[in-house]
Amino acid sequence: MQTPPTWLIAILIPVLLKLSKSKSLPSRETIVKPNEERVVLLGASSGVGQDLALAYAKRGAKICLFARRKQALDEVYEQCLALGCSNVLQLAGDITNPDDLVRVRDEVIKAWGGIDTVHILAGVPSTSTLLDIAGSPLTSSPSSTNPLATKRFAGDPDTEGLKRVADEARACGEINYIGTTLALAAFLPLLSQSPSPVLHHLSSVAATVPAPRRTIYAASKAAGLMAVESCRVECEGSGVRFFSLLPGTIDNGFRLKTATSQTGGACEVHAGVKHSFEKLLLPPEKVVEVILEQLAINPAPAPLIPYFPFNLISWLKTPPKHLVHVPWQYRLAFMVRDTPLGWLYVEPAARRKYAID
């Protein structure tokens, strides 16, 4: 039998691959239409929460706005109405207050009969080093007792310094961890009744990659992320898709806040620190775009290798990603942080970024 010519094989291979490739799953938006989507935004008064609210308003979705600051929430509500979105609920409250969360749930049941998408967006920052908060910062003076030390602490923190640490840790933990955990418990059973339920948690790169000036913030975000991730594993089979976005520095005013105030934060960008990571600064609209793109993905498992016969093997099918780092370079940093590259590159770069070195 004569062997087919090489040119014919070269033509046939891509044709056969295309014919044997699985069709992409339809978008989630074919299951839950954007103008009919019932959305709860927990933390909608500013930042990404506000940006998402306006994006949903442009779609004509059913939106529930929830945040602590009523005046700021009023402004977002009016902005949504100005965009032509008439089905907007507005509820001021605290994500750490069980009564407030039950009130939100009752209101959306009364108004819409259920929910399709929950966004856990509430969060507070902490932008000082742990020992700066305690009142014992590192100085450039070398230690007289340790030849490896190039810096020394200013002294031992006093009681007031330790109280400041405790207050900061509690304030961050209350919102970033306890609030997240309460939101999961409050909304998951109701959310699971949607034809395509999704829970989105706005996390941070700081939850997976250690960063200076973020000790308390990173710990609270890591706790919140692990609550979502562990709950995801526990709730396998519920039909709910869990998705956490881990963005790097977003070009908004979040870092100008503190854990207890809207002002007083230490933002390296606004302080004029220049570094190679500046090009990774995320525009707010990019963050919203990534979130909505991820939410549009069909939650059903798709073939890992979308070609026959592999696409027929059930254990080679996987659901959409549940952790998404933005930009992608931070995913790489997460993967190499426990290798020599972590100490040689990732950590020194982080210290430069946050003006430690």
ZAGUMAR-14781 format. One record per residue (C-alpha): x, y, z. Coordinates in steps of 0.1 Angstrom, whole numbers, plus 5000, padded with zeros to 4 digits. Layout:
// residues N
XYZ/...
***
This chain:
// residues 357
500050005000/501450344990/502150595018/500150915014/502351215004/503651435031/501751735019/498451555022/499251445057/500151795066/496751915054/494751635069/496151645105/494751995114/491451915096/491051595116/492051765148/489452035142/486751775134/487551575165/487651875189/484851915214/482452205210/482952475237/480252475263/477752755260/478253065281/476653085315/474853395301/472753155280/471552995313/471153315333/470553615309/472553925319/469354145321/467653885343/470653805366/469953855403/473053995419/474054065455/477054295459/478354285495/480554595497/479254815470/479955165482/483355215466/486155055447/485554735428/482154695444/481055035430/482554955396/480754625394/477454775404/477655025375/478654745351/475654535361/473454845359/474454895322/473354535316/469954595333/470554325359/468654305392/471154445417/471254445455/473654705469/474954645504/477654835524/478155005557/478455365545/474855475537/475755805521/478255645497/475755375490/473155635481/475455775455/476055435439/472355375439/471655705421/474455625396/472755285388/469355455383/470955715360/472255425338/468655315333/468655025358/465355035376/465554705396/467954815423/467754725460/469754935485/470454815520/472954975544/474454735570/477554555583/478754225567/479854115602/476354155616/474253845612/470954035615/471954265586/472853965564/469553795571/467754115563/469454135529/468553765522/464953825532/464654135510/466053965478/463753665484/460853905487/461854105456/463153835433/462553495448/466253415449/469753505437/472053395409/475353565418/476853675451/479953895453/481853915486/483754245481/483854405515/487354455528/489654685547/493454745543/496354755566/499454925550/502054955578/504654705589/503754505620/506554665641/505755015628/502254965642/503754835675/506055135677/509354945672/510354995636/513554855621/516455105619/519455095595/521855055624/523554705624/523254475654/526254455677/525454095686/524453925654/526853955624/524153865600/521854155610/522054475590/519254635609/517954655644/514654725661/514055055679/513154865711/510554645727/506954745720/505054875751/501554795761/500055065740/501954945709/500654595713/497154725718/497454905684/498454575668/495554395684/493054675673/494354665637/494254285636/490754265650/489454535626/490954355595/489954015607/486354125614/485754235578/488154035557/487753705575/484653695597/482553895573/483553655545/482753355565/479353485576/478453575540/479253225529/476953075556/474153325550/473753305512/475052965500/471752765506/469653025488/472253075461/472252705453/468652725441/469652925411/469852745377/473552855376/474752985409/478153155413/479853295444/482653535437/485153635464/487453935459/490653825475/494153965469/497553845458/498553925494/496553615504/499053385486/502253585482/503853745514/504154115511/505854385533/503554645549/500754385546/501354155575/497954205591/496054255559/497653955542/496853735572/493153835572/492853795534/494553455536/492053355563/489153475542/490453295511/490952965529/487452995543/486053025507/488352745495/487552505523/483852575519/484152515482/485552165489/482852105516/480052205492/481051985462/477851865447/475752165457/476052305421/477552635433/480652755414/483152925437/485553175422/488153395439/489953675421/493453755435/494354095420/497654285425/497654655432/494554815418/494755185407/492055315431/491955465465/491755145486/495255175501/494555535511/492255395538/493055225571/491254935588/489155185607/489055505586/488555635551/491855825553/495355775566/496655475546/500155445532/499855395494/503155335476/501655445443/500455785456/503655825475/505555825442/507555505446/508755405412/509655045405/509454775377/506154655391/504454985383/503554845348/501454575366/499254845382/495654735374/493054975360/489754925379/487954855346/490354565339/489454405372/485754435364/486354295329/488153985343/485453925369/482653935344/484553725319/485153455346/481453465357/480353415320/482253075318/479952775319/480452615353/480152255340/483352055338/484952075304/487451825288/491051895298/492151765264/489251865241/490051605214/488751255206/489051015224/490251205254/487151425255/485051115263/486951035295/484951175324/487951195348/489751415323/487051685327/487651975350/485552275362/486552635356/489452775376/488552865412/491653085418/492553355393/495653585398/495753915379/498153995363/499353645355/502853725368/501553695404/500453345397/504053265388/505253445420/502853225440/504252905423/507852995430/507653155464/508752845482/511752785458/515052965459/513553215434/511253325462/514053445483/516353555455/513753755434/510153765446/510753885482/513454145472/511154275445/508254305470/510454505494/511354745466/507754775455/506554865490/509555085498/511154865524/514554855508/
***
